[in-house]
Amino acid sequence: MAIEGRCRCGACNYRIEIDTLPAVYACHCHVCQRWSGSAFSLQALVAETALAVTGPVITYEIVTEDRTSTQRFCGTCHTRLYNTNTRRPGVAVVRAGTLDRSEEIVCIAHIFTTYRQRWVTISDAVPSWPEAPPPADFIRLFSG
C-alpha cells in the first residue's frame, strides 16, 4: 500500500511507500509561520527512499553554518512539498497538508510552542516543547 499526495495544482504528485498515514508534528516557530502563512506547519517524517515524486519539482537550498536544507516545490504552483536536511540524512520532511487524506492525520507533538499564536490551544496529552525538542525524545515519538 502507499500514501499519496500532491501540490495545489496537481502538476506534482507523490507516493510514500508506507502502509498507514504518517504521524505528524506541528512546528510553531516563526520560520514555519512565515513559510506556511499560517499559525504553524504540519510535517511528517518519512524515509527519503520511500518517497517518489513526479512532476516539475524545483529546489531551494538554505545553507547555514551547520546544515543545508533543500526545499522542494511544485515548479508550476510553488506548493512546498517536502524538504531534506543534511543533519537528518535519509529523512524527508513532508508537508502534511499536501497528503491526499490530510483530514485523517494525527498530530503527535508540538515544537517551538514559545512562538505559538496565543489562540492555539495545545492539549496536555500531546507532547510539546517550548523550543527544539531533544533529538532522542523527538525521534522516540516517531519510532514507536
C-alpha atoms as an extended CHARMM CRD file, in Angstrom:
* protein
*
       144  EXT
         1         1  MET       CA              0.0000000000        0.0000000000        0.0000000000  PROA      1               0.0000000000
         2         2  ALA       CA              1.1070000000        3.5970000000       -0.4640000000  PROA      2               0.0000000000
         3         3  ILE       CA              0.0760000000        7.0270000000        0.7250000000  PROA      3               0.0000000000
         4         4  GLU       CA             -0.3090000000        9.6770000000       -1.9510000000  PROA      4               0.0000000000
         5         5  GLY       CA             -0.2470000000       13.4410000000       -2.0760000000  PROA      5               0.0000000000
         6         6  ARG       CA              0.0410000000       16.3490000000       -4.4480000000  PROA      6               0.0000000000
         7         7  CYS       CA              0.5530000000       20.0440000000       -4.8860000000  PROA      7               0.0000000000
         8         8  ARG       CA             -2.2900000000       22.5270000000       -5.1510000000  PROA      8               0.0000000000
         9         9  CYS       CA             -2.4760000000       22.4950000000       -8.9670000000  PROA      9               0.0000000000
        10        10  GLY       CA             -1.8830000000       18.7480000000       -9.4290000000  PROA      10              0.0000000000
        11        11  ALA       CA              1.2520000000       19.0890000000      -11.5740000000  PROA      11              0.0000000000
        12        12  CYS       CA              3.3500000000       17.3300000000       -8.8950000000  PROA      12              0.0000000000
        13        13  ASN       CA              2.2470000000       14.0670000000       -7.3160000000  PROA      13              0.0000000000
        14        14  TYR       CA              3.9970000000       11.8210000000       -4.8390000000  PROA      14              0.0000000000
        15        15  ARG       CA              3.7540000000        8.3760000000       -3.3160000000  PROA      15              0.0000000000
        16        16  ILE       CA              5.1160000000        7.3230000000        0.0530000000  PROA      16              0.0000000000
        17        17  GLU       CA              5.6190000000        3.5570000000        0.2780000000  PROA      17              0.0000000000
        18        18  ILE       CA              4.1610000000        3.0730000000        3.7550000000  PROA      18              0.0000000000
        19        19  ASP       CA              1.0420000000        1.2690000000        4.9430000000  PROA      19              0.0000000000
        20        20  THR       CA             -0.5980000000        3.9590000000        7.0650000000  PROA      20              0.0000000000
        21        21  LEU       CA             -0.6770000000        7.7230000000        7.2110000000  PROA      21              0.0000000000
        22        22  PRO       CA              2.4350000000        9.0440000000        8.9220000000  PROA      22              0.0000000000
        23        23  ALA       CA              2.2530000000       10.7160000000       12.3090000000  PROA      23              0.0000000000
        24        24  VAL       CA              2.8160000000       14.4450000000       12.1000000000  PROA      24              0.0000000000
        25        25  TYR       CA              4.0690000000       17.2340000000       14.3130000000  PROA      25              0.0000000000
        26        26  ALA       CA              3.2440000000       20.9210000000       14.4200000000  PROA      26              0.0000000000
        27        27  CYS       CA              6.0540000000       23.4450000000       14.3590000000  PROA      27              0.0000000000
        28        28  HSD       CA              5.1010000000       26.8720000000       15.7180000000  PROA      28              0.0000000000
        29        29  CYS       CA              8.4050000000       28.6800000000       15.0190000000  PROA      29              0.0000000000
        30        30  HSD       CA              8.3530000000       31.9850000000       13.1750000000  PROA      30              0.0000000000
        31        31  VAL       CA             10.1330000000       30.4510000000       10.1660000000  PROA      31              0.0000000000
        32        32  CYS       CA              7.3510000000       27.8680000000        9.7370000000  PROA      32              0.0000000000
        33        33  GLN       CA              4.6920000000       30.5280000000       10.2790000000  PROA      33              0.0000000000
        34        34  ARG       CA              6.2210000000       32.6060000000        7.5010000000  PROA      34              0.0000000000
        35        35  TRP       CA              6.7310000000       29.5950000000        5.1590000000  PROA      35              0.0000000000
        36        36  SER       CA              3.1520000000       28.4450000000        5.6020000000  PROA      36              0.0000000000
        37        37  GLY       CA              1.4470000000       31.8020000000        6.0300000000  PROA      37              0.0000000000
        38        38  SER       CA             -0.3760000000       30.2140000000        8.9570000000  PROA      38              0.0000000000
        39        39  ALA       CA             -0.0940000000       29.6660000000       12.7030000000  PROA      39              0.0000000000
        40        40  PHE       CA              2.1250000000       26.5770000000       12.3170000000  PROA      40              0.0000000000
        41        41  SER       CA              3.1940000000       23.9700000000        9.8130000000  PROA      41              0.0000000000
        42        42  LEU       CA              2.2870000000       20.2950000000        9.9730000000  PROA      42              0.0000000000
        43        43  GLN       CA              5.0810000000       17.9700000000        8.9600000000  PROA      43              0.0000000000
        44        44  ALA       CA              5.5870000000       14.2320000000        8.5950000000  PROA      44              0.0000000000
        45        45  LEU       CA              8.9430000000       12.4880000000        8.8530000000  PROA      45              0.0000000000
        46        46  VAL       CA              9.3090000000        9.7100000000        6.2650000000  PROA      46              0.0000000000
        47        47  ALA       CA             12.2080000000        7.7310000000        4.8310000000  PROA      47              0.0000000000
        48        48  GLU       CA             13.5240000000        9.5770000000        1.7980000000  PROA      48              0.0000000000
        49        49  THR       CA             13.8270000000        6.2520000000       -0.0370000000  PROA      49              0.0000000000
        50        50  ALA       CA             10.0680000000        5.6440000000        0.4530000000  PROA      50              0.0000000000
        51        51  LEU       CA              9.1350000000        8.9150000000       -1.3000000000  PROA      51              0.0000000000
        52        52  ALA       CA              8.7320000000        9.1390000000       -5.0910000000  PROA      52              0.0000000000
        53        53  VAL       CA              7.7430000000       12.4410000000       -6.7130000000  PROA      53              0.0000000000
        54        54  THR       CA              6.6490000000       13.1030000000      -10.2910000000  PROA      54              0.0000000000
        55        55  GLY       CA              6.1780000000       16.4510000000      -11.9510000000  PROA      55              0.0000000000
        56        56  PRO       CA              8.1040000000       19.6980000000      -12.2780000000  PROA      56              0.0000000000
        57        57  VAL       CA              9.9060000000       19.9420000000       -8.9330000000  PROA      57              0.0000000000
        58        58  ILE       CA             12.1360000000       22.9220000000       -8.2200000000  PROA      58              0.0000000000
        59        59  THR       CA             14.5410000000       23.2260000000       -5.2950000000  PROA      59              0.0000000000
        60        60  TYR       CA             15.7050000000       25.9700000000       -3.0000000000  PROA      60              0.0000000000
        61        61  GLU       CA             18.6750000000       25.4670000000       -0.6660000000  PROA      61              0.0000000000
        62        62  ILE       CA             19.1260000000       27.1740000000        2.6580000000  PROA      62              0.0000000000
        63        63  VAL       CA             22.7370000000       26.9090000000        3.8280000000  PROA      63              0.0000000000
        64        64  THR       CA             23.7070000000       27.7220000000        7.4170000000  PROA      64              0.0000000000
        65        65  GLU       CA             26.8460000000       27.0610000000        9.4680000000  PROA      65              0.0000000000
        66        66  ASP       CA             25.8350000000       23.5140000000       10.3880000000  PROA      66              0.0000000000
        67        67  ARG       CA             23.3930000000       22.2840000000        7.7240000000  PROA      67              0.0000000000
        68        68  THR       CA             21.9010000000       22.5430000000        4.2820000000  PROA      68              0.0000000000
        69        69  SER       CA             18.1320000000       22.3330000000        3.9820000000  PROA      69              0.0000000000
        70        70  THR       CA             16.8830000000       21.5430000000        0.4810000000  PROA      70              0.0000000000
        71        71  GLN       CA             13.2690000000       22.5890000000       -0.0550000000  PROA      71              0.0000000000
        72        72  ARG       CA             11.1940000000       21.0410000000       -2.8670000000  PROA      72              0.0000000000
        73        73  PHE       CA              8.3320000000       22.9210000000       -4.5040000000  PROA      73              0.0000000000
        74        74  CYS       CA              5.9860000000       22.3610000000       -7.4230000000  PROA      74              0.0000000000
        75        75  GLY       CA              7.5230000000       24.2170000000      -10.3580000000  PROA      75              0.0000000000
        76        76  THR       CA              4.0670000000       25.3100000000      -11.5090000000  PROA      76              0.0000000000
        77        77  CYS       CA              2.1280000000       26.4740000000       -8.4300000000  PROA      77              0.0000000000
        78        78  HSD       CA              5.0730000000       26.6170000000       -5.9670000000  PROA      78              0.0000000000
        79        79  THR       CA              3.4150000000       24.4870000000       -3.3110000000  PROA      79              0.0000000000
        80        80  ARG       CA              6.0720000000       23.4670000000       -0.7840000000  PROA      80              0.0000000000
        81        81  LEU       CA              6.0330000000       19.6580000000       -0.8180000000  PROA      81              0.0000000000
        82        82  TYR       CA              8.9360000000       18.4980000000        1.3550000000  PROA      82              0.0000000000
        83        83  ASN       CA             12.4970000000       19.1340000000        2.3910000000  PROA      83              0.0000000000
        84        84  THR       CA             15.6110000000       17.2350000000        3.3680000000  PROA      84              0.0000000000
        85        85  ASN       CA             18.3320000000       18.3600000000        5.7310000000  PROA      85              0.0000000000
        86        86  THR       CA             21.9790000000       17.3100000000        5.9670000000  PROA      86              0.0000000000
        87        87  ARG       CA             21.5990000000       16.9500000000        9.7510000000  PROA      87              0.0000000000
        88        88  ARG       CA             18.9800000000       14.2100000000        9.1970000000  PROA      88              0.0000000000
        89        89  PRO       CA             20.2900000000       12.1490000000        6.2780000000  PROA      89              0.0000000000
        90        90  GLY       CA             17.7380000000        9.8330000000        4.7120000000  PROA      90              0.0000000000
        91        91  VAL       CA             14.7150000000       11.6630000000        6.1760000000  PROA      91              0.0000000000
        92        92  ALA       CA             12.1910000000       13.6290000000        4.1100000000  PROA      92              0.0000000000
        93        93  VAL       CA             10.0030000000       16.1500000000        5.9170000000  PROA      93              0.0000000000
        94        94  VAL       CA              6.7050000000       16.1170000000        4.0150000000  PROA      94              0.0000000000
        95        95  ARG       CA              4.2300000000       18.9760000000        4.4000000000  PROA      95              0.0000000000
        96        96  ALA       CA              1.2500000000       17.1180000000        5.8300000000  PROA      96              0.0000000000
        97        97  GLY       CA             -1.3030000000       19.3980000000        4.1850000000  PROA      97              0.0000000000
        98        98  THR       CA             -0.2380000000       18.0150000000        0.7940000000  PROA      98              0.0000000000
        99        99  LEU       CA             -1.3010000000       14.4650000000        1.7330000000  PROA      99              0.0000000000
       100       100  ASP       CA             -4.4460000000       13.3290000000       -0.0850000000  PROA      100             0.0000000000
       101       101  ARG       CA             -6.0180000000       12.2240000000        3.2000000000  PROA      101             0.0000000000
       102       102  SER       CA             -4.7500000000       15.0930000000        5.3370000000  PROA      102             0.0000000000
       103       103  GLU       CA             -8.0350000000       15.2760000000        7.2530000000  PROA      103             0.0000000000
       104       104  GLU       CA             -7.1400000000       11.8940000000        8.7880000000  PROA      104             0.0000000000
       105       105  ILE       CA             -3.6890000000       12.7590000000       10.1280000000  PROA      105             0.0000000000
       106       106  VAL       CA             -2.8790000000       12.7470000000       13.8350000000  PROA      106             0.0000000000
       107       107  CYS       CA             -0.6090000000       15.3900000000       15.3320000000  PROA      107             0.0000000000
       108       108  ILE       CA              1.5570000000       13.6840000000       17.9520000000  PROA      108             0.0000000000
       109       109  ALA       CA              3.7590000000       16.6060000000       19.0460000000  PROA      109             0.0000000000
       110       110  HSD       CA              4.1680000000       20.3890000000       19.0470000000  PROA      110             0.0000000000
       111       111  ILE       CA              7.5260000000       22.1450000000       18.9060000000  PROA      111             0.0000000000
       112       112  PHE       CA              8.6340000000       25.7640000000       19.3550000000  PROA      112             0.0000000000
       113       113  THR       CA              5.4610000000       26.4760000000       21.2920000000  PROA      113             0.0000000000
       114       114  THR       CA              7.0090000000       29.6390000000       22.7440000000  PROA      114             0.0000000000
       115       115  TYR       CA              6.1170000000       31.2330000000       19.3920000000  PROA      115             0.0000000000
       116       116  ARG       CA              2.6180000000       29.7750000000       19.0370000000  PROA      116             0.0000000000
       117       117  GLN       CA             -0.2850000000       32.0510000000       18.3370000000  PROA      117             0.0000000000
       118       118  ARG       CA             -1.9680000000       32.6290000000       21.6910000000  PROA      118             0.0000000000
       119       119  TRP       CA             -5.3450000000       31.4370000000       20.3910000000  PROA      119             0.0000000000
       120       120  VAL       CA             -3.8650000000       27.9770000000       19.6340000000  PROA      120             0.0000000000
       121       121  THR       CA             -4.6480000000       25.5690000000       22.4720000000  PROA      121             0.0000000000
       122       122  ILE       CA             -2.4250000000       22.5190000000       22.8610000000  PROA      122             0.0000000000
       123       123  SER       CA             -3.7520000000       19.5390000000       24.7710000000  PROA      123             0.0000000000
       124       124  ASP       CA             -1.7490000000       18.4690000000       27.8080000000  PROA      124             0.0000000000
       125       125  ALA       CA             -1.9910000000       14.9170000000       26.4050000000  PROA      125             0.0000000000
       126       126  VAL       CA              0.1850000000       15.8150000000       23.3990000000  PROA      126             0.0000000000
       127       127  PRO       CA              3.9500000000       16.1780000000       23.9970000000  PROA      127             0.0000000000
       128       128  SER       CA              5.2120000000       19.6910000000       23.3730000000  PROA      128             0.0000000000
       129       129  TRP       CA              8.4050000000       21.6710000000       23.7700000000  PROA      129             0.0000000000
       130       130  PRO       CA              8.8580000000       25.4450000000       24.0760000000  PROA      130             0.0000000000
       131       131  GLU       CA             11.8340000000       25.2860000000       21.6890000000  PROA      131             0.0000000000
       132       132  ALA       CA             13.5300000000       22.4500000000       19.7810000000  PROA      132             0.0000000000
       133       133  PRO       CA             12.9740000000       19.0760000000       21.4700000000  PROA      133             0.0000000000
       134       134  PRO       CA             15.9040000000       16.8810000000       22.4770000000  PROA      134             0.0000000000
       135       135  PRO       CA             16.5460000000       14.7790000000       19.3380000000  PROA      135             0.0000000000
       136       136  ALA       CA             16.3290000000       11.4360000000       21.1520000000  PROA      136             0.0000000000
       137       137  ASP       CA             12.9510000000       12.3040000000       22.7210000000  PROA      137             0.0000000000
       138       138  PHE       CA             11.5600000000       13.5340000000       19.4220000000  PROA      138             0.0000000000
       139       139  ILE       CA             12.7130000000       10.5430000000       17.3650000000  PROA      139             0.0000000000
       140       140  ARG       CA             11.3310000000        8.1640000000       20.0000000000  PROA      140             0.0000000000
       141       141  LEU       CA              7.8270000000        9.5780000000       19.3570000000  PROA      141             0.0000000000
       142       142  PHE       CA              8.0470000000        8.5940000000       15.6900000000  PROA      142             0.0000000000
       143       143  SER       CA              9.6550000000        5.1970000000       16.1040000000  PROA      143             0.0000000000
       144       144  GLY       CA              7.1690000000        3.5180000000       18.3370000000  PROA      144             0.0000000000
